[in-house]
Amino acid sequence: MRSESLMDGYYRDPEATAAAVVDGWLATGDLGYLAEGTLFVTGRKKEIIIRGGQTILPSAIEEVVAEDPDVRAGCVAAVGMYAPDQHTELVWVVCETRVDVGEHAALVARIRQRLRGRGMSADRVIPVEPGTLPKTTSGKIRRSALRAALAGADRDVAAALRRAS
């Protein structure tokens, strides 16, 4: 995008600025399409999951998972977790729920069935207690923090995920 009110750059990060702003154009990383003159934003390039050569939009998986009545609205995240032994990313889904831990297996089975019904799948589905997913102050899921937690790099969130799964 380009505008007269475009940012000057990232605070104290000239390398990130140089990568994002070229000749006055900001590479937002957003993905979308035009239909009859209207732009529809479908996601972000850095969030796409590539599993075995297949491009997967996390939002598509999240939408299906969120249809389950036991999954909290706005509390689902699908992320790609690299599996070095398979040389590809795997789809991991984390969803907040209020159901008892003893009912998690049934919830996971329902979610997998829902995904299969739409021609999708997840390699791992992790139900967690409410408030576990890392979010910004505006309520957006912090995918990079979630990915770090799932990999064990963010010990606080990782501990919460382990307790809940």
MARBA-3410 file (N, C-alpha, C, O; in Angstrom, 1 decimal):
165
0.8,-1.2,0.0,0.0,0.0,0.0,0.9,1.2,0.0,2.1,1.2,0.3 ~ 0.3,2.3,-0.4,1.0,3.6,-0.4,0.0,4.7,-0.1,-1.1,4.7,-0.5 ~ 0.5,5.6,0.8,-0.4,6.8,1.1,0.5,7.9,1.7,1.7,7.7,2.0 ~ -0.1,9.1,1.7,0.7,10.2,2.3,0.9,10.1,3.8,1.8,10.7,4.3 ~ 0.1,9.3,4.4,0.2,9.1,5.9,0.8,7.8,6.3,0.7,7.4,7.4
1.6,7.2,5.3,2.3,6.0,5.6,3.3,6.2,6.7,3.9,7.2,6.8 ~ 3.5,5.2,7.5,4.5,5.3,8.5,5.9,5.6,7.9,6.2,5.3,6.8 ~ 6.8,6.2,8.8,8.1,6.5,8.3,9.0,5.2,8.5,10.0,5.1,7.7 ~ 8.6,4.4,9.4,9.4,3.1,9.6,9.1,2.6,10.9,8.4,3.1,11.7 ~ 9.7,1.4,11.2,9.6,0.8,12.5,10.6,1.4,13.5,11.7,1.8,13.1
10.1,1.6,14.7,10.9,2.3,15.7,12.2,1.6,15.9,12.2,0.4,16.4 ~ 13.3,2.3,15.7,14.7,1.8,15.9,15.0,0.5,15.3,15.7,-0.3,15.8 ~ 14.3,0.2,14.1,14.6,-1.0,13.4,14.7,-0.8,11.9,13.8,-1.0,11.1 ~ 15.9,-0.2,11.5,16.0,0.2,10.1,16.0,-1.1,9.2,15.6,-0.9,8.0 ~ 16.4,-2.2,9.6,16.4,-3.4,8.8,15.0,-3.8,8.5,14.7,-4.1,7.3
14.1,-3.9,9.5,12.7,-4.2,9.2,12.1,-3.2,8.3,11.2,-3.5,7.5 ~ 12.4,-1.9,8.6,11.9,-0.8,7.7,12.3,-1.0,6.3,11.4,-0.9,5.4 ~ 13.5,-1.3,6.0,14.0,-1.5,4.7,13.4,-2.7,4.0,13.1,-2.6,2.8 ~ 13.1,-3.7,4.8,12.4,-4.9,4.2,10.9,-4.6,3.9,10.4,-5.2,2.9 ~ 10.3,-3.8,4.7,8.9,-3.5,4.5,8.5,-2.3,3.6,7.5,-2.4,3.0
9.3,-1.3,3.6,9.0,-0.1,2.8,10.1,0.0,1.7,11.2,0.2,1.9 ~ 9.6,-0.1,0.5,10.4,0.0,-0.7,9.8,1.1,-1.7,8.7,0.9,-2.1 ~ 10.6,2.1,-1.9,10.2,3.2,-2.8,8.8,3.8,-2.4,8.0,4.1,-3.3 ~ 8.6,3.9,-1.1,7.3,4.5,-0.6,6.2,3.5,-0.5,5.1,3.9,-0.1 ~ 6.4,2.3,-0.9,5.3,1.2,-0.8,5.6,0.4,0.4,6.7,-0.1,0.6
4.5,0.1,1.1,4.6,-0.8,2.3,4.1,-2.1,1.9,2.9,-2.3,1.5 ~ 4.9,-3.1,2.1,4.5,-4.5,1.9,3.9,-5.0,3.2,4.5,-5.2,4.2 ~ 2.5,-5.1,3.2,1.8,-5.4,4.5,1.8,-6.8,4.9,1.7,-7.2,6.0 ~ 2.1,-7.7,3.9,2.0,-9.1,4.2,0.6,-9.7,4.2,0.4,-10.9,4.4 ~ -0.4,-8.9,3.9,-1.8,-9.3,3.8,-2.0,-10.1,2.5,-1.4,-9.8,1.5
-2.9,-11.1,2.6,-3.3,-11.8,1.4,-4.8,-11.5,1.1,-5.5,-11.3,2.1 ~ -5.2,-11.5,-0.1,-6.5,-11.2,-0.5,-6.8,-11.4,-1.9,-6.0,-11.8,-2.7 ~ -8.0,-11.0,-2.3,-8.4,-11.1,-3.7,-9.4,-9.9,-4.0,-10.1,-9.4,-3.1 ~ -9.5,-9.6,-5.3,-10.4,-8.6,-5.7,-11.6,-9.3,-6.4,-11.4,-10.2,-7.2 ~ -12.8,-8.9,-6.0,-14.0,-9.4,-6.7,-15.0,-8.3,-6.9,-15.5,-7.6,-6.0
-15.2,-8.0,-8.2,-16.0,-6.9,-8.7,-15.6,-5.6,-8.0,-16.5,-4.8,-7.6 ~ -14.3,-5.3,-7.9,-13.8,-4.1,-7.4,-13.7,-4.0,-5.9,-13.3,-2.9,-5.4 ~ -14.1,-5.0,-5.2,-14.0,-5.0,-3.7,-12.8,-5.9,-3.3,-12.7,-7.0,-3.8 ~ -12.0,-5.4,-2.4,-10.8,-6.2,-1.9,-11.3,-7.0,-0.7,-11.8,-6.4,0.3 ~ -11.0,-8.3,-0.7,-11.3,-9.1,0.4,-10.0,-9.6,1.0,-9.2,-10.3,0.3
-9.7,-9.3,2.2,-8.5,-9.7,2.9,-8.7,-11.1,3.5,-9.7,-11.3,4.3 ~ -7.9,-12.1,3.2,-8.1,-13.4,3.6,-7.1,-13.9,4.6,-7.4,-15.0,5.3 ~ -6.1,-13.2,4.9,-5.1,-13.7,5.9,-3.8,-12.9,5.7,-3.7,-11.9,5.0 ~ -2.8,-13.5,6.3,-1.5,-12.9,6.3,-0.5,-14.0,5.7,-0.6,-15.1,6.1 ~ 0.4,-13.5,4.9,1.4,-14.4,4.2,2.2,-15.2,5.3,2.5,-16.4,5.0
2.6,-14.6,6.4,3.5,-15.3,7.3,2.7,-16.3,8.1,3.3,-17.1,8.8 ~ 1.4,-16.3,8.1,0.6,-17.3,8.8,0.2,-18.5,8.0,-0.2,-19.5,8.6 ~ 0.5,-18.5,6.7,0.1,-19.6,5.8,0.9,-20.9,6.3,2.1,-20.8,6.7 ~ 0.2,-22.0,6.2,0.9,-23.3,6.6,1.1,-24.1,5.3,0.2,-24.2,4.5 ~ 2.3,-24.5,5.1,2.6,-25.4,4.0,2.9,-26.8,4.5,3.9,-27.1,5.1
1.9,-27.7,4.2,2.1,-29.1,4.7,2.1,-30.0,3.4,1.2,-30.1,2.7 ~ 3.3,-30.6,3.2,3.4,-31.5,2.1,3.1,-30.9,0.8,2.6,-31.5,-0.1 ~ 3.5,-29.6,0.6,3.3,-28.9,-0.6,1.9,-28.3,-0.7,1.6,-27.5,-1.7 ~ 1.0,-28.5,0.2,-0.3,-28.0,0.2,-0.4,-26.7,1.0,0.2,-26.6,2.1 ~ -1.0,-25.6,0.4,-1.1,-24.3,1.1,-2.4,-24.3,1.9,-3.5,-24.6,1.4
-2.3,-24.0,3.2,-3.4,-24.1,4.1,-3.6,-22.7,4.8,-2.6,-22.2,5.4 ~ -4.7,-22.2,4.7,-5.0,-20.9,5.4,-5.5,-21.2,6.8,-6.6,-21.9,6.9 ~ -4.8,-20.8,7.8,-5.3,-21.0,9.2,-6.7,-20.6,9.4,-7.5,-21.3,10.2 ~ -7.1,-19.5,8.9,-8.5,-19.0,9.1,-9.5,-20.0,8.7,-10.6,-20.0,9.3 ~ -9.3,-20.7,7.6,-10.3,-21.7,7.1,-10.4,-22.8,8.1,-11.6,-23.2,8.4
-9.4,-23.3,8.7,-9.4,-24.3,9.7,-10.1,-23.8,11.0,-10.9,-24.5,11.6 ~ -9.7,-22.6,11.4,-10.2,-22.0,12.6,-11.7,-21.8,12.5,-12.5,-22.0,13.5 ~ -12.2,-21.4,11.3,-13.6,-21.2,11.1,-14.4,-22.5,11.4,-15.5,-22.5,12.0 ~ -13.9,-23.6,10.9,-14.6,-24.9,11.0,-14.6,-25.4,12.5,-15.6,-25.8,13.0 ~ -13.4,-25.2,13.1,-13.3,-25.6,14.5,-14.2,-24.8,15.4,-14.8,-25.3,16.4
-14.3,-23.5,15.1,-15.1,-22.6,15.9,-16.6,-22.9,15.9,-17.4,-22.4,16.7 ~ -17.0,-23.7,14.9,-18.4,-24.1,14.8,-18.9,-25.0,15.9,-20.1,-25.1,16.2 ~ -17.9,-25.7,16.6,-18.3,-26.6,17.6,-18.8,-25.8,18.8,-18.1,-24.8,19.2 ~ -19.9,-26.1,19.4,-20.5,-25.3,20.5,-19.6,-25.3,21.8,-19.8,-24.5,22.6 ~ -18.7,-26.3,21.9,-17.9,-26.4,23.1,-16.6,-25.6,22.9,-15.7,-25.6,23.8
-16.4,-25.0,21.8,-15.2,-24.2,21.5,-15.6,-22.7,21.7,-16.5,-22.2,21.2 ~ -14.8,-22.0,22.5,-15.1,-20.6,22.8,-14.9,-19.7,21.6,-13.9,-19.9,20.8 ~ -15.8,-18.9,21.3,-15.8,-18.0,20.1,-14.5,-17.1,20.2,-14.2,-16.5,21.2 ~ -13.8,-17.0,19.1,-12.6,-16.2,19.0,-11.4,-16.8,19.7,-10.4,-16.1,19.8 ~ -11.5,-18.0,20.1,-10.4,-18.6,20.9,-9.9,-19.9,20.2,-9.8,-20.9,20.9
-9.6,-19.8,18.9,-9.1,-20.9,18.1,-7.9,-20.4,17.3,-8.0,-19.3,16.8 ~ -6.8,-21.2,17.3,-5.7,-20.8,16.5,-5.1,-22.0,15.8,-4.9,-23.1,16.5 ~ -4.9,-21.9,14.5,-4.2,-23.0,13.8,-2.9,-22.4,13.4,-2.8,-21.4,12.8 ~ -1.8,-23.2,13.7,-0.5,-22.8,13.4,0.3,-23.9,12.7,0.0,-25.1,12.9 ~ 1.3,-23.6,11.9,2.2,-24.5,11.3,3.4,-24.8,12.3,4.0,-23.8,12.7
3.6,-26.0,12.6,4.8,-26.4,13.4,5.7,-27.3,12.5,5.3,-28.3,12.1 ~ 6.9,-26.8,12.3,7.8,-27.5,11.4,8.2,-28.9,12.1,8.6,-28.9,13.2 ~ 8.1,-29.9,11.3,8.5,-31.3,11.7,9.8,-31.6,10.9,9.6,-32.1,9.7 ~ 11.0,-31.5,11.5,12.2,-31.8,10.7,12.3,-33.2,10.1,12.8,-33.4,9.0 ~ 11.7,-34.2,10.9,11.8,-35.5,10.4,10.9,-35.8,9.2,11.1,-36.7,8.4
9.9,-34.9,9.0,9.0,-35.0,7.8,9.3,-33.9,6.8,8.7,-34.0,5.7 ~ 10.1,-33.0,7.1,10.5,-31.9,6.2,9.3,-31.1,5.7,9.2,-30.7,4.6 ~ 8.4,-30.9,6.6,7.2,-30.0,6.3,6.6,-29.5,7.6,7.0,-29.9,8.7 ~ 5.7,-28.6,7.4,4.9,-28.1,8.6,3.8,-29.1,8.9,3.2,-29.7,8.0 ~ 3.4,-29.1,10.1,2.2,-29.9,10.6,1.2,-28.9,11.1,1.6,-27.8,11.6
-0.1,-29.2,10.9,-1.1,-28.3,11.4,-1.5,-28.6,12.8,-2.0,-29.7,13.1 ~ -1.3,-27.7,13.7,-1.7,-27.8,15.1,-2.8,-26.8,15.4,-2.7,-25.6,15.0 ~ -3.8,-27.3,16.0,-4.9,-26.4,16.4,-5.0,-26.4,17.9,-5.1,-27.4,18.5 ~ -5.1,-25.2,18.4,-5.3,-25.0,19.8,-6.6,-24.2,20.0,-6.9,-23.2,19.3 ~ -7.5,-24.8,20.8,-8.8,-24.2,21.0,-9.2,-24.1,22.5,-9.0,-25.1,23.2
-9.7,-23.0,22.9,-10.1,-22.9,24.3,-11.5,-23.5,24.5,-12.4,-23.3,23.6 ~ -11.7,-24.2,25.6,-13.0,-24.8,25.9,-13.3,-24.8,27.4,-12.3,-24.7,28.2 ~ -14.5,-24.9,27.8,-14.9,-25.0,29.2,-15.2,-26.4,29.6,-15.5,-26.7,30.7 ~ -15.2,-27.4,28.6,-15.5,-28.7,29.0,-14.4,-29.3,29.9,-13.2,-28.9,29.8 ~ -14.8,-30.3,30.7,-13.8,-30.9,31.6,-12.8,-31.7,30.8,-13.0,-32.1,29.7
-11.6,-31.8,31.4,-10.5,-32.5,30.7,-10.9,-33.9,30.3,-10.5,-34.4,29.3 ~ -11.8,-34.6,31.1,-12.3,-35.9,30.7,-13.1,-36.0,29.4,-13.2,-37.0,28.8 ~ -13.6,-34.8,29.0,-14.3,-34.7,27.7,-13.5,-34.2,26.5,-14.0,-34.1,25.4 ~ -12.2,-34.0,26.8,-11.4,-33.5,25.7,-11.2,-34.4,24.5,-11.3,-34.0,23.4 ~ -11.1,-35.7,24.8,-11.0,-36.7,23.7,-12.2,-36.7,22.8,-12.0,-36.7,21.6
-13.4,-36.6,23.4,-14.6,-36.5,22.6,-14.6,-35.2,21.7,-15.1,-35.2,20.6 ~ -14.2,-34.1,22.3,-14.2,-32.8,21.6,-13.2,-32.9,20.5,-13.5,-32.5,19.4 ~ -12.0,-33.5,20.7,-11.0,-33.6,19.6,-11.6,-34.5,18.5,-11.4,-34.1,17.3 ~ -12.2,-35.6,18.8,-12.8,-36.5,17.8,-13.9,-35.7,17.0,-13.9,-35.8,15.8 ~ -14.7,-34.9,17.6,-15.7,-34.1,16.9,-15.1,-33.1,16.0,-15.5,-32.9,14.9
-14.0,-32.4,16.5,-13.3,-31.4,15.7,-12.7,-32.1,14.4,-12.8,-31.6,13.3 ~ -12.1,-33.2,14.7,-11.4,-33.9,13.5,-12.5,-34.3,12.5,-12.3,-34.2,11.3 ~ -13.7,-34.8,13.0,-14.8,-35.2,12.1,-15.3,-34.0,11.3,-15.5,-34.1,10.1 ~ -15.4,-32.9,12.0,-15.9,-31.6,11.3,-14.9,-31.2,10.2,-15.3,-30.9,9.1 ~ -13.6,-31.3,10.5,-12.6,-30.9,9.5,-12.6,-31.9,8.4,-12.6,-31.4,7.2
-12.7,-33.2,8.6,-12.8,-34.1,7.5,-14.0,-33.9,6.6,-13.9,-34.0,5.4 ~ -15.1,-33.5,7.2,-16.3,-33.2,6.5,-16.1,-32.0,5.5,-16.9,-31.9,4.5 ~ -15.1,-31.2,5.7,-14.8,-30.1,4.8,-13.5,-30.3,4.0,-13.0,-29.4,3.4 ~ -13.0,-31.5,4.0,-11.8,-31.8,3.3,-10.5,-31.3,3.9,-9.6,-31.0,3.2 ~ -10.5,-31.1,5.2,-9.4,-30.6,5.9,-9.0,-31.6,7.0,-9.7,-32.5,7.3
-7.8,-31.3,7.6,-7.4,-32.1,8.7,-6.4,-31.3,9.6,-5.8,-30.3,9.1 ~ -6.2,-31.8,10.8,-5.2,-31.2,11.7,-4.3,-32.4,12.2,-4.8,-33.5,12.5 ~ -3.1,-32.2,12.3,-2.2,-33.2,12.8,-2.3,-33.3,14.3,-2.1,-34.4,14.9 ~ -2.6,-32.2,15.0,-2.7,-32.2,16.4,-3.8,-31.2,16.8,-3.8,-30.1,16.3 ~ -4.7,-31.6,17.7,-5.8,-30.7,18.2,-5.6,-30.6,19.7,-5.6,-31.7,20.4
-5.4,-29.4,20.3,-5.1,-29.3,21.7,-6.2,-28.4,22.3,-6.2,-27.2,22.2 ~ -7.1,-29.0,23.1,-8.1,-28.2,23.8,-7.4,-27.6,25.1,-6.7,-28.4,25.8 ~ -7.6,-26.4,25.4,-7.0,-25.8,26.5,-8.1,-25.0,27.3,-9.2,-24.7,26.8 ~ -7.8,-24.7,28.5,-8.7,-23.9,29.4,-8.8,-22.5,28.9,-7.9,-22.0,28.3 ~ -10.0,-21.8,29.2,-10.1,-20.4,28.8,-9.0,-19.5,29.4,-8.5,-19.7,30.5
-8.6,-18.6,28.5,-7.5,-17.6,28.9,-6.1,-18.1,28.6,-5.1,-17.5,29.0 ~ -6.0,-19.3,28.0,-4.6,-19.9,27.8,-4.0,-19.3,26.5,-2.8,-19.0,26.5 ~ -4.7,-19.0,25.5,-4.1,-18.5,24.2,-3.6,-17.1,24.5,-4.2,-16.3,25.0 ~ -2.3,-16.9,24.0,-1.7,-15.6,24.2,-2.4,-14.6,23.2,-2.5,-14.9,22.0 ~ -2.8,-13.5,23.7,-3.5,-12.5,22.9,-2.9,-11.1,23.1,-2.2,-10.8,24.1
-3.1,-10.2,22.1,-2.7,-8.8,22.2,-3.7,-8.1,23.1,-4.8,-8.7,23.5 ~ -3.4,-6.9,23.5,-4.4,-6.1,24.3,-5.7,-5.8,23.5,-6.7,-5.6,24.2 ~ -5.7,-5.9,22.2,-6.9,-5.8,21.4,-7.7,-7.1,21.2,-8.7,-7.1,20.5 ~ -7.1,-8.2,21.8,-7.8,-9.5,21.7,-7.4,-10.4,20.5,-8.0,-11.4,20.3 ~ -6.4,-10.0,19.7,-6.0,-10.8,18.6,-5.0,-11.9,19.1,-4.2,-11.6,20.0
-5.1,-13.1,18.6,-4.2,-14.1,19.0,-2.8,-13.8,18.5,-2.6,-13.5,17.3 ~ -1.8,-14.0,19.4,-0.4,-13.8,19.1,0.1,-15.1,18.6,0.6,-15.9,19.4 ~ 0.1,-15.3,17.3,0.5,-16.6,16.7,1.9,-16.9,17.0,2.3,-18.1,17.2 ~ 2.8,-15.9,16.8,4.2,-16.2,17.0,4.5,-16.6,18.5,5.3,-17.5,18.7 ~ 3.8,-16.0,19.4,3.9,-16.4,20.8,3.4,-17.8,21.1,4.0,-18.6,21.8
2.3,-18.1,20.4,1.7,-19.4,20.5,2.7,-20.5,19.9,2.9,-21.5,20.5 ~ 3.2,-20.2,18.8,4.1,-21.1,18.1,5.4,-21.3,19.0,5.8,-22.5,19.1 ~ 5.9,-20.3,19.6,7.0,-20.4,20.5,6.7,-21.2,21.7,7.5,-22.0,22.2 ~ 5.4,-21.0,22.2,5.0,-21.8,23.4,4.9,-23.3,23.0,5.3,-24.1,23.8 ~ 4.3,-23.6,21.9,4.2,-25.0,21.5,5.5,-25.6,21.3,5.6,-26.8,21.5
6.5,-24.8,20.8,7.8,-25.4,20.7,8.6,-25.4,22.0,9.7,-26.0,22.0 ~ 8.0,-24.9,23.0,8.6,-24.9,24.3,9.5,-23.7,24.6,10.2,-23.6,25.7 ~ 9.6,-22.7,23.7,10.5,-21.6,23.8,9.9,-20.6,24.8,10.7,-19.9,25.5 ~ 8.6,-20.4,24.9,8.0,-19.5,25.9,7.5,-20.4,27.0,6.4,-20.9,26.9 ~ 8.3,-20.5,28.0,8.0,-21.4,29.1,6.7,-21.2,29.9,6.1,-22.1,30.3
6.3,-19.9,30.1,5.1,-19.6,30.8,3.9,-20.1,30.0,3.0,-20.9,30.6 ~ 3.8,-19.8,28.7,2.6,-20.2,28.0,2.7,-21.7,27.7,1.7,-22.4,27.7 ~ 3.9,-22.2,27.5,4.1,-23.7,27.3,3.6,-24.4,28.5,3.0,-25.5,28.3 ~ 3.9,-23.9,29.7,3.4,-24.6,30.9,1.9,-24.6,31.0,1.3,-25.6,31.3 ~ 1.3,-23.5,30.6,-0.2,-23.4,30.6,-0.8,-24.4,29.6,-1.8,-25.0,29.8
-0.1,-24.5,28.4,-0.6,-25.4,27.4,-0.5,-26.8,27.8,-1.4,-27.7,27.6 ~ 0.6,-27.2,28.5,0.8,-28.5,29.0,-0.2,-28.9,30.1,-0.8,-30.0,30.1 ~ -0.5,-27.9,31.0,-1.5,-28.2,32.0,-2.9,-28.4,31.4,-3.6,-29.2,31.9 ~ -3.1,-27.7,30.3,-4.5,-27.7,29.8,-4.7,-28.9,28.8,-5.8,-29.3,28.6 ~ -3.6,-29.4,28.3,-3.8,-30.5,27.2,-3.8,-31.9,27.8,-3.9,-32.8,27.1
END
